[in-house]
Amino acid sequence: MQNQIEPTKPLDHPVVVTDSTFAEEVLRSPIPVLVDFWAPWCGPCRMIAPVLEQIAQKHAGKIKIAKMNVDENPFIPMQYYIQAIPTLILYRNGHPIDKIVGALPGPALEKRLLAHIS
């Protein structure tokens, strides 16, 4: 009996990325990736988290949502000049194509992202 490889299921929830997994998960992703640079003590970061969950579910396979804790991972945020959180950066083909500083309401954030992924 042969081992069958299951097809990759679209990711329908945010994935945690670190300084060491950033290149693989974000820069080499075949689909656009929205990275949420956040910290546990940040109120607006906690407010936007459910919105990002919904976007990940609704647009699974079209966009990947990634979360990077800036307190635990200082290198990548420093490299991309993250000075305030939440900061959301949308990457496509390994390059940042949009940057949002602060927490946008869900519909406004989704509309902005759809302009890049549709």
C-alpha positions in Angstrom: 0.0 0.0 0.0 1.4 3.4 -1.0 1.4 6.4 1.2 -0.8 9.0 -0.3 0.0 12.6 0.2 -3.0 14.7 1.2 -3.4 17.9 -0.8 -2.4 21.0 1.2 -5.5 22.5 2.8 -5.8 26.3 2.7 -4.8 27.8 6.0 -8.0 29.2 7.6 -6.4 30.7 10.7 -3.4 32.9 11.5 0.0 31.3 11.7 2.6 32.3 14.2 5.9 33.4 12.6 9.2 34.1 14.3 12.5 35.6 13.3 13.7 32.2 12.2 10.5 31.1 10.3 9.8 34.5 8.6 11.6 33.8 5.4 9.9 30.5 4.8 6.4 31.4 6.0 6.2 34.9 4.5 8.9 35.7 1.9 8.6 32.4 0.1 4.8 32.0 0.4 3.1 31.3 -3.0 0.2 33.5 -1.9 0.1 37.0 -0.3 0.8 37.2 3.4 -0.5 39.8 5.8 1.9 40.0 8.8 0.5 41.4 12.1 3.3 42.8 14.1 1.8 42.8 17.7 2.5 42.4 21.4 0.3 40.8 24.1 0.2 44.0 26.2 -1.1 46.1 23.2 -4.9 46.8 23.5 -5.5 47.7 19.8 -3.5 44.5 18.8 -6.0 42.4 20.9 -8.9 44.3 19.3 -7.8 43.5 15.7 -7.1 39.8 16.4 -10.7 38.6 15.8 -10.9 40.6 12.6 -7.7 38.8 11.3 -9.2 35.4 12.3 -12.3 36.2 10.2 -10.3 37.3 7.2 -8.1 34.2 7.4 -11.3 32.0 7.4 -13.1 34.0 4.7 -10.2 34.2 2.3 -8.4 30.9 3.0 -6.2 30.0 0.0 -6.1 33.6 -1.3 -4.2 35.2 1.6 -2.2 33.9 4.6 -2.5 35.8 7.9 0.7 35.7 10.1 1.3 37.0 13.5 4.7 38.1 14.9 5.1 38.9 18.6 7.6 41.9 18.5 8.7 41.3 22.1 9.8 37.8 21.3 11.2 38.5 17.8 13.1 41.7 17.6 15.1 41.1 14.4 12.4 41.2 11.7 10.5 44.1 13.2 13.7 46.1 13.3 14.5 45.1 9.7 11.1 46.5 8.5 11.3 49.6 10.8 8.3 48.7 12.9 7.9 51.6 15.4 4.3 51.2 16.4 2.0 48.3 16.9 -0.2 47.0 15.6 1.5 47.3 12.2 0.2 45.2 9.4 2.4 44.6 6.3 1.1 42.8 3.2 3.8 40.8 1.4 3.6 39.4 -2.1 6.4 37.5 -3.8 8.7 38.3 -0.9 8.2 42.0 -1.0 6.1 44.4 1.1 3.3 45.9 -1.0 1.2 47.7 1.7 1.6 48.8 5.3 -1.1 49.7 7.8 -0.2 51.2 11.1 -2.9 51.0 13.8 -6.1 49.1 14.0 -8.5 49.6 11.1 -12.2 48.5 11.4 -12.8 45.1 9.9 -14.6 46.2 6.8 -12.0 48.9 6.0 -9.1 46.4 6.5 -10.8 43.7 4.3 -11.5 46.2 1.6 -7.9 47.4 1.5 -6.6 43.8 1.4 -9.1 42.7 -1.4 -7.6 45.4 -3.6 -4.4 43.4 -3.5 -5.6 39.8 -3.6 -8.5 39.9 -6.0 
